[in-house]
Amino acid sequence: MGVTKKLGDVPPDTDRLAFREWNDDDLDRFHAICSDPQVMQFVADGQAWTKDRTGQFIQFAAEMLREYGYCQWALICKADDKLIGYCGFVKSDNDSEIGWRLAPEYWGKGLATEAARAALEHGMMTLRFRRVIATAQTANLASARVIEKLGMTLERRFDRDGREVMIFSANAG
Ligand SMILES: CC(C)(COP(=O)(O)OP(=O)(O)OC[C@H]1O[C@@H](n2cnc3c(N)ncnc32)[C@H](O)[C@@H]1OP(=O)(O)O)[C@@H](O)C(=O)NCCC(=O)NCCS
């Protein structure tokens, strides 16, 4: 008999990464990521976050986890045991939206794709999502490539505050 999974589980470790809930000690480290203009270039209006805004994100993730049993989990690099960003889900209208953000020194190693595959599998198999969406500004080539590698399907493009955004989906068979 398989292990019974429950709502509130985090996605399983991958070869190089672990998911976990946020804790209060994460604020400074995560803010170093969110205050970097290079990281935030294609996030919403492209503005780097204030520390308050970073704190709100962590708070919101904790609330999401309590209410829905999932969130945009903290992502840990197992090699150095550091918080390197997040990957996970946020509720978006009737859908669950998958997303990611990594510290730049960890880019270009396939880590976002590795995390996203594990999160998407967890979403479909354990959380029983019927449908997951992902959005990326069209100019965000790295994020669009991660979505493409996940095998998600482009649904449409739309303008959000002067920036073209693409919306993709993965649907349970
Ligand atoms: C998007 C992000 C998470 C990708 O992380 P990552 O670990 O480097 O991603 P991966 O290595 O798994 O895959 C990135 C892919 O994009 C490609 N890529 C990266 N920059 C690119 C660019 N400027 N043009 C074209 N392709 C690019 C890589 O070559 C790779 O594809 P490949 O495996 O076919 O070679 C990271 O860049 C990030 O945190 N960006 C800032 C936050 C952000 O934009 N989040 C998403 C908001 S929608």
The ligand as a Gaussian input file, in Angstrom:
#p B3LYP/6-31G(d) Opt

LIG

0 1
 C       12.749000      32.358000     -14.303000
 C       13.774000      31.708000     -13.387000
 C       13.090000      31.135000     -12.169000
 C       14.466000      30.587000     -14.170000
 O       15.348000      29.902000     -13.271000
 P       16.462000      28.883000     -13.799000
 O       16.789000      27.959000     -12.678000
 O       17.582000      29.618000     -14.417000
 O       15.668000      28.079000     -14.930000
 P       16.134000      26.742000     -15.658000
 O       17.636000      26.676000     -15.646000
 O       15.374000      25.590000     -15.100000
 O       15.595000      26.977000     -17.143000
 C       15.768000      28.218000     -17.775000
 C       15.676000      28.037000     -19.280000
 O       15.553000      29.336000     -19.866000
 C       16.613000      29.525000     -20.781000
 N       16.944000      30.942000     -20.734000
 C       17.432000      31.645000     -19.698000
 N       17.604000      32.939000     -20.044000
 C       17.188000      33.026000     -21.335000
 C       17.124000      34.091000     -22.244000
 N       17.486000      35.340000     -21.912000
 N       16.662000      33.837000     -23.488000
 C       16.271000      32.587000     -23.849000
 N       16.301000      31.524000     -23.003000
 C       16.762000      31.756000     -21.771000
 C       17.721000      28.623000     -20.289000
 O       18.667000      28.350000     -21.320000
 C       16.910000      27.397000     -19.877000
 O       16.480000      26.663000     -20.984000
 P       17.240000      25.310000     -21.460000
 O       17.171000      24.351000     -20.292000
 O       16.472000      24.858000     -22.643000
 O       18.662000      25.699000     -21.754000
 C       14.843000      32.717000     -12.929000
 O       15.397000      33.320000     -14.068000
 C       14.258000      33.799000     -12.023000
 O       14.154000      33.609000     -10.825000
 N       13.916000      34.978000     -12.617000
 C       13.430000      36.110000     -11.822000
 C       12.046000      35.881000     -11.244000
 C       11.002000      35.619000     -12.310000
 O       11.033000      36.212000     -13.382000
 N       10.088000      34.695000     -11.985000
 C        9.039000      34.325000     -12.891000
 C        7.956000      35.344000     -12.954000
 S        6.734000      34.770000     -14.154000

